[in-house]
Amino acid sequence: MFCNVCGHNLGNDGEGTCRNCGATKAMRQAQHNLDSNQGYDAPAAPPSPFPPPYPTHNPYAPHLGHHMYRPGKGKATASLVLGICSIVFSWVPFAGLILGIVGLVMASLAKREGFIGGIRSGGLVCSIIGTVFASFYTIVIFVGCTGAMFYMW
């Protein structure tokens, strides 16, 4: 016999009070009457003291956690690639500057879409460094070229 209030197993002693919730026979009968009036049947078996078993792991199932779509991740990756390319091509006039600026724009778009991660931060830092180096080299090259032009005349 089970308690109508908490579902605890009362054993053969259905006349006494429940050791789990302290409900007397009258209280259990009143709960049974309430349950039956509302169309609710008391549970036939007590709840299991053990949690339900975990599902077995299927090694061939797709791992959705690793392949879920993350907004802005593509733009963050593009920002990182463009930032690295802007550092590499910073000695070429305007090439490193353009790559760095586009990398900065991609990093800001990734942030706007809500992507937070090291890829975006790395792309932002590399794009800033590449833009600074490229602008410095571009200024040095043009100052040198214009100075050489005036020196020749």
Contact map, one row per residue, 1 for C-alpha under 8 A:
111000001111110000000000000000000000000000000000000000000000000000000000000000000000000000000000000000000000000000000000000000000000000000000000000000000
111100111110010000000000000000000000000000011100000000000000000000000000000000000000000000000000000000000000000000000000000000000000000000000000000000000
111111111100000001000010000100000000000000000000000000000000000000000000000000000000000000000000000000000000000000000000000000000000000000000000000000000
011111100000000000000000000110110000000001100000000000000000000000000000000000000000000000000000000000000000000000000000000000000000000000000000000000000
001111100000000000001010000100100000000000000000000000000000000000000000000000000000000000000000000000000000000000000000000000000000000000000000000000000
001111110000000000011000000000000000000000000000000000000000000000000000000000000000000000000000000000000000000000000000000000000000000000000000000000000
011111111000000000000000000000000000000000101110000000000000000000000000000000000000000000000000000000000000000000000000000000000000000000000000000000000
011001111100000001010000000000000000000000000110000000000000000000000000000000000000000000000000000000000000000000000000000000000000000000000000000000000
111000111110000000000000000000000000000000000100000000000000000000000000000000000000000000000000000000000000000000000000000000000000000000000000000000000
111000011111110001100000000000000000000000000000000000000000000000000000000000000000000000000000000000000000000000000000000000000000000000000000000000000
110000001111110000000000000000000000000000000000000000000000000000000000000000000000000000000000000000000000000000000000000000000000000000000000000000000
100000000111110000000000000000000000000000000000000000000000000000000000000000000000000000000000000000000000000000000000000000000000000000000000000000000
100000000111111100000000000000000000000000000000000000000000000000000000000000000000000000000000000000000000000000000000000000000000000000000000000000000
110000000111111110000000100000000000000000000000000000000000000000000000000000000000000000000000000000000000000000000000000000000000000000000000000000000
000000000000111110000000100000000000000000000000000000000000000000000000000000000000000000000000000000000000000000000000000000000000000000000000000000000
000000000000111111000001100000000000000000000000000000000000000000000000000000000000000000000000000000000000000000000000000000000000000000000000000000000
000000000000011111100111100000000000000000000000000000000000000000000000000000000000000000000000000000000000000000000000000000000000000000000000000000000
001000010100000111111111000000000000000000000000000000000000000000000000000000000000000000000000000000000000000000000000000000000000000000000000000000000
000000000100000011111100000000000000000000000000000000000000000000000000000000000000000000000000000000000000000000000000000000000000000000000000000000000
000001010000000001111100000000000000000000000000000000000000000000000000000000000000000000000000000000000000000000000000000000000000000000000000000000000
000011000000000001111110000000000000000000000000000000000000000000000000000000000000000000000000000000000000000000000000000000000000000000000000000000000
000000000000000011111111000000000000000000000000000000000000000000000000000000000000000000000000000000000000000000000000000000000000000000000000000000000
001010000000000011001111111100000000000000000000000000000000000000000000000000000000000000000000000000000000000000000000000000000000000000000000000000000
000000000000000111000111111100000000000000000000000000000000000000000000000000000000000000000000000000000000000000000000000000000000000000000000000000000
000000000000011110000011111110000000000000000000000000000000000000000000000000000000000000000000000000000000000000000000000000000000000000000000000000000
000000000000000000000011111111000000000000000000000000000000000000000000000000000000000000000000000000000000000000000000000000000000000000000000000000000
000000000000000000000011111111100000000000000000000000000000000000000000000000000000000000000000000000000000000000000000000000000000000000000000000000000
001110000000000000000011111111110000000000000000000000000000000000000000000000000000000000000000000000000000000000000000000000000000000000000000000000000
000100000000000000000000111111111000000000000000000000000000000000000000000000000000000000000000000000000000000000000000000000000000000000000000000000000
000000000000000000000000011111111100000000000000000000000000000000000000000000000000000000000000000000000000000000000000000000000000000000000000000000000
000110000000000000000000001111111110000000000000000000000000000000000000000000000000000000000000000000000000000000000000000000000000000000000000000000000
000100000000000000000000000111111111000001000000000000000000000000000000000000000000000000000000000000000000000000000000000000000000000000000000000000000
000000000000000000000000000011111111100000000000000000000000000000000000000000000000000000000000000000000000000000000000000000000000000000000000000000000
000000000000000000000000000001111111110000000000000000000000000000000000000000000000000000000000000000000000000000000000000000000000000000000000000000000
000000000000000000000000000000111111111111000000000000000000000000000000000000000000000000000000000000000000000000000000000000000000000000000000000000000
000000000000000000000000000000011111111110000000000000000000000000000000000000000000000000000000000000000000000000000000000000000000000000000000000000000
000000000000000000000000000000001111111100000000000000000000000000000000000000000000000000000000000000000000000000000000000000000000000000000000000000000
000000000000000000000000000000000111111100000000000000000000000000000000000000000000000000000000000000000000000000000000000000000000000000000000000000000
000000000000000000000000000000000011111110000000000000000000000000000000000000000000000000000000000000000000000000000000000000000000000000000000000000000
000000000000000000000000000000000011111111000000000000000000000000000000000000000000000000000000000000000000000000000000000000000000000000000000000000000
000000000000000000000000000000000011001111100000000000000000000000000000000000000000000000000000000000000000000000000000000000000000000000000000000000000
000100000000000000000000000000010010000111110000000000000000000000000000000000000000000000000000000000000000000000000000000000000000000000000000000000000
000100100000000000000000000000000000000011111100000000000000000000000000000000000000000000000000000000000000000000000000000000000000000000000000000000000
010000000000000000000000000000000000000001111100000000000000000000000000000000000000000000000000000000000000000000000000000000000000000000000000000000000
010000100000000000000000000000000000000000111110000000000000000000000000000000000000000000000000000000000000000000000000000000000000000000000000000000000
010000111000000000000000000000000000000000111111000000000000000000000000000000000000000000000000000000000000000000000000000000000000000000000000000000000
000000110000000000000000000000000000000000001111100000000000000000000000000000000000000000000000000000000000000000000000000000000000000000000000000000000
000000000000000000000000000000000000000000000111111000000000000000000000000000000000000000000000000000000000000000000000000000000000000000000000000000000
000000000000000000000000000000000000000000000011111000000000000000000000000000000000000000000000000000000000000000000000000000000000000000000000000000000
000000000000000000000000000000000000000000000001111100000000000000000000000000000000000000000000000000000000000000000000000000000000000000000000000000000
000000000000000000000000000000000000000000000001111110000000000000000000000000000000000000000000000000000000000000000000000000000000000000000000000000000
000000000000000000000000000000000000000000000000011111000000000000000000000000000000000000000000000000000000000000000000000000000000000000000000000000000
000000000000000000000000000000000000000000000000001111100000000000000000000000000000000000000000000000000000000000000000000000000000000000000000000000000
000000000000000000000000000000000000000000000000000111110000000000000000000000000000000000000000000000000000000000000000000000000000000000000000000000000
000000000000000000000000000000000000000000000000000011111000000000000000000000000000000000000000000000000000000000000000000000000000000000000000000000000
000000000000000000000000000000000000000000000000000001111100000000000000000000000000000000000000000000000000000000000000000000000000000000000000000000000
000000000000000000000000000000000000000000000000000000111110000000000000000000000000000000000000000000000000000000000000000000000000000000000000000000000
000000000000000000000000000000000000000000000000000000011111100000000000000000000000000000000000000000000000000000000000000000000000000000000000000000000
000000000000000000000000000000000000000000000000000000001111100000000000000000000000000000000000000000000000000000000000000000000000000000000000000000000
000000000000000000000000000000000000000000000000000000000111110000000000000000000000000000000000000000000000000000000000000000000000000000000000000000000
000000000000000000000000000000000000000000000000000000000111111000000000000000000000000000000000000000000000000000000000000000000000000000000000000000000
000000000000000000000000000000000000000000000000000000000001111100000000000000000000000000000000000000000000000000000000000000000000000000000000000000000
000000000000000000000000000000000000000000000000000000000000111111100000000000000000000000000000000000000000000000000000000000000000000000000000000000000
000000000000000000000000000000000000000000000000000000000000011111110000000000000000000000000000000000000000000000000000000000000000000000000000000000000
000000000000000000000000000000000000000000000000000000000000001111110000000000000000000000000000000000000000000000000000000000000000000000000000000000000
000000000000000000000000000000000000000000000000000000000000001111110000000000000000000000000000000000000000000000000000000000000000000000000000000000000
000000000000000000000000000000000000000000000000000000000000001111111000000000000000000000000000000000000000000000000000000000000000000000000000000000000
000000000000000000000000000000000000000000000000000000000000000111111100000000000000000000000000000000000000000000000000000000000000000000000000000000000
000000000000000000000000000000000000000000000000000000000000000000111110000000000000000000000000000000000000000000000000000000000000000000000000000000000
000000000000000000000000000000000000000000000000000000000000000000011111100000000000000000000000000000000000000000100000000000000000000000000000000000000
000000000000000000000000000000000000000000000000000000000000000000001111110000000000000000000000000000000000010011100000000000000000000000000000000000000
000000000000000000000000000000000000000000000000000000000000000000000111111100000000000000000000000000000000111011100000000000000000000000000000000000000
000000000000000000000000000000000000000000000000000000000000000000000111111110000000000000000000000000000000010000100001000000000000000000000000000000000
000000000000000000000000000000000000000000000000000000000000000000000011111111000000000000000000000000000000010000000000000000000000000000000000000000000
000000000000000000000000000000000000000000000000000000000000000000000001111111100000000000000000000000000110110000000000000000000000000000000000000000000
000000000000000000000000000000000000000000000000000000000000000000000001111111110000000000000000000000000110010000100011001000000000000000000000000000000
000000000000000000000000000000000000000000000000000000000000000000000000111111111000000000000000000000000000000000000011001000000000000000000000000000000
000000000000000000000000000000000000000000000000000000000000000000000000011111111100000000000000000000100100000000000000001000000000000000000000000000000
000000000000000000000000000000000000000000000000000000000000000000000000001111111110000000000000000001111110000000000001001100100000000000000000000000000
000000000000000000000000000000000000000000000000000000000000000000000000000111111111000000000000000000100000000000000011011101100000000000000000000000000
000000000000000000000000000000000000000000000000000000000000000000000000000011111111100000000000000000100000000000000000001000000000000000000000000000000
000000000000000000000000000000000000000000000000000000000000000000000000000001111111110000000000001101100000000000000000001000100000000000000000000000000
000000000000000000000000000000000000000000000000000000000000000000000000000000111111111000000000001100110000000000000000001111111100000000000000000000000
000000000000000000000000000000000000000000000000000000000000000000000000000000011111111100000000000000000000000000000000001001100100000000000000000000000
000000000000000000000000000000000000000000000000000000000000000000000000000000001111111110000001001100000000000000000000000000000100000000000000000000000
000000000000000000000000000000000000000000000000000000000000000000000000000000000111111111000011111100000000000000000000000001100110010000000000000000000
000000000000000000000000000000000000000000000000000000000000000000000000000000000011111111000001000100000000000000000000000001101110110000000000000000000
000000000000000000000000000000000000000000000000000000000000000000000000000000000001111111100001000000000000000000000000000000000100000000000000000000000
000000000000000000000000000000000000000000000000000000000000000000000000000000000000111111110011000000000000000000000000000000000000010000000000000000000
000000000000000000000000000000000000000000000000000000000000000000000000000000000000011111111011100000000000000000000000000000000110111010000000000000000
000000000000000000000000000000000000000000000000000000000000000000000000000000000000000111111001000000000000000000000000000000000000110011000000000000000
000000000000000000000000000000000000000000000000000000000000000000000000000000000000000011111111000000000000000000000000000000000000010011000000000000000
000000000000000000000000000000000000000000000000000000000000000000000000000000000000000001111111100000000000000000000000000000000000010011001000000000000
000000000000000000000000000000000000000000000000000000000000000000000000000000000000000000011111110000000000000000000000000000000000011001000000000000000
000000000000000000000000000000000000000000000000000000000000000000000000000000000000010011011111111000000000000000000000000000000000010000000000000000000
000000000000000000000000000000000000000000000000000000000000000000000000000000000000111111111111111100000000000000000000000000000110010000000000000000000
000000000000000000000000000000000000000000000000000000000000000000000000000000000000010001001111111110000000000000000000000000000111011000000000000000000
000000000000000000000000000000000000000000000000000000000000000000000000000000000000010000000111111111000000000000000000000000000010000000000000000000000
000000000000000000000000000000000000000000000000000000000000000000000000000000000110110000000011111111100000000000000000000000100010000000000000000000000
000000000000000000000000000000000000000000000000000000000000000000000000000000000110111000000001111111110000000000000000000001110110000000000000000000000
000000000000000000000000000000000000000000000000000000000000000000000000000000000000000000000000111111111000000000000000000000100010000000000000000000000
000000000000000000000000000000000000000000000000000000000000000000000000000000100100000000000000011111111100000000000000000000000000000000000000000000000
000000000000000000000000000000000000000000000000000000000000000000000000000001111110000000000000001111111110000000000000001100100000000000000000000000000
000000000000000000000000000000000000000000000000000000000000000000000000000000100010000000000000000111111111000000000000001100110000000000000000000000000
000000000000000000000000000000000000000000000000000000000000000000000000000000100000000000000000000011111111100000000000000000000000000000000000000000000
000000000000000000000000000000000000000000000000000000000000000000000000001101100000000000000000000001111111110000000000000000000000000000000000000000000
000000000000000000000000000000000000000000000000000000000000000000000000001100100000000000000000000000111111111000000001101100000000000000000000000000000
000000000000000000000000000000000000000000000000000000000000000000000000000000000000000000000000000000011111111100000000000000000000000000000000000000000
000000000000000000000000000000000000000000000000000000000000000000000001001000000000000000000000000000001111111110000000000000000000000000000000000000000
000000000000000000000000000000000000000000000000000000000000000000000011111100000000000000000000000000000111111111100001000000000000000000000000000000000
000000000000000000000000000000000000000000000000000000000000000000000001000000000000000000000000000000000011111111110001000000000000000000000000000000000
000000000000000000000000000000000000000000000000000000000000000000000000000000000000000000000000000000000001111111100000000000000000000000000000000000000
000000000000000000000000000000000000000000000000000000000000000000000011000000000000000000000000000000000000111111100000000000000000000000000000000000000
000000000000000000000000000000000000000000000000000000000000000000000011000000000000000000000000000000000000011111110000000000000000000000000000000000000
000000000000000000000000000000000000000000000000000000000000000000000111100100000000000000000000000000000000011111111001000000000000000000000000000000000
000000000000000000000000000000000000000000000000000000000000000000000000000000000000000000000000000000000000001001111101000000000000000000000000000000000
000000000000000000000000000000000000000000000000000000000000000000000000000000000000000000000000000000000000000000111111100000000000000000000000000000000
000000000000000000000000000000000000000000000000000000000000000000000000000000000000000000000000000000000000000000011111110000000000000000000000000000000
000000000000000000000000000000000000000000000000000000000000000000000000000110010000000000000000000000000000000000001111111000000000000000000000000000000
000000000000000000000000000000000000000000000000000000000000000000000000100110110000000000000000000000000010011000111111111100000000000000000000000000000
000000000000000000000000000000000000000000000000000000000000000000000000000000000000000000000000000000000010000000001111111110000000000000000000000000000
000000000000000000000000000000000000000000000000000000000000000000000000000000010000000000000000000000000000000000000111111111000000000000000000000000000
000000000000000000000000000000000000000000000000000000000000000000000000000111111111000000000000000000110010000000000011111111100000000000000000000000000
000000000000000000000000000000000000000000000000000000000000000000000000000000110010000000000000000000110010000000000001111111110000000000000000000000000
000000000000000000000000000000000000000000000000000000000000000000000000000000000010000000000000000000000000000000000000111111111000000000000000000000000
000000000000000000000000000000000000000000000000000000000000000000000000000000010011011000000000000100000000000000000000011111111100000000000000000000000
000000000000000000000000000000000000000000000000000000000000000000000000000000110111011000000000001110110000000000000000001111111110000000000000000000000
000000000000000000000000000000000000000000000000000000000000000000000000000000000010000000000000000100010000000000000000000111111111000000000000000000000
000000000000000000000000000000000000000000000000000000000000000000000000000000000010001000000000000000000000000000000000000011111111100000000000000000000
000000000000000000000000000000000000000000000000000000000000000000000000000000000011111101000001100100000000000000000000000001111111110000000000000000000
000000000000000000000000000000000000000000000000000000000000000000000000000000000000011001000001111110000000000000000000000000111111111000000000000000000
000000000000000000000000000000000000000000000000000000000000000000000000000000000000000000000000100000000000000000000000000000011111111100000000000000000
000000000000000000000000000000000000000000000000000000000000000000000000000000000000001001100000000000000000000000000000000000001111111110000000000000000
000000000000000000000000000000000000000000000000000000000000000000000000000000000000011011111111100000000000000000000000000000000111111111000000000000000
000000000000000000000000000000000000000000000000000000000000000000000000000000000000000001000100100000000000000000000000000000000011111111100000000000000
000000000000000000000000000000000000000000000000000000000000000000000000000000000000000000000000000000000000000000000000000000000001111111110000000000000
000000000000000000000000000000000000000000000000000000000000000000000000000000000000000001111000000000000000000000000000000000000000111111111000000000000
000000000000000000000000000000000000000000000000000000000000000000000000000000000000000000111100000000000000000000000000000000000000011111111100000000000
000000000000000000000000000000000000000000000000000000000000000000000000000000000000000000000000000000000000000000000000000000000000001111111110000000000
000000000000000000000000000000000000000000000000000000000000000000000000000000000000000000000000000000000000000000000000000000000000000111111111000000000
000000000000000000000000000000000000000000000000000000000000000000000000000000000000000000001000000000000000000000000000000000000000000011111111100000000
000000000000000000000000000000000000000000000000000000000000000000000000000000000000000000000000000000000000000000000000000000000000000001111111110000000
000000000000000000000000000000000000000000000000000000000000000000000000000000000000000000000000000000000000000000000000000000000000000000111111111000000
000000000000000000000000000000000000000000000000000000000000000000000000000000000000000000000000000000000000000000000000000000000000000000011111111100000
000000000000000000000000000000000000000000000000000000000000000000000000000000000000000000000000000000000000000000000000000000000000000000001111111110000
000000000000000000000000000000000000000000000000000000000000000000000000000000000000000000000000000000000000000000000000000000000000000000000111111111000
000000000000000000000000000000000000000000000000000000000000000000000000000000000000000000000000000000000000000000000000000000000000000000000011111111100
000000000000000000000000000000000000000000000000000000000000000000000000000000000000000000000000000000000000000000000000000000000000000000000001111111110
000000000000000000000000000000000000000000000000000000000000000000000000000000000000000000000000000000000000000000000000000000000000000000000000111111111
000000000000000000000000000000000000000000000000000000000000000000000000000000000000000000000000000000000000000000000000000000000000000000000000011111111
000000000000000000000000000000000000000000000000000000000000000000000000000000000000000000000000000000000000000000000000000000000000000000000000001111111
000000000000000000000000000000000000000000000000000000000000000000000000000000000000000000000000000000000000000000000000000000000000000000000000000111111
000000000000000000000000000000000000000000000000000000000000000000000000000000000000000000000000000000000000000000000000000000000000000000000000000011111
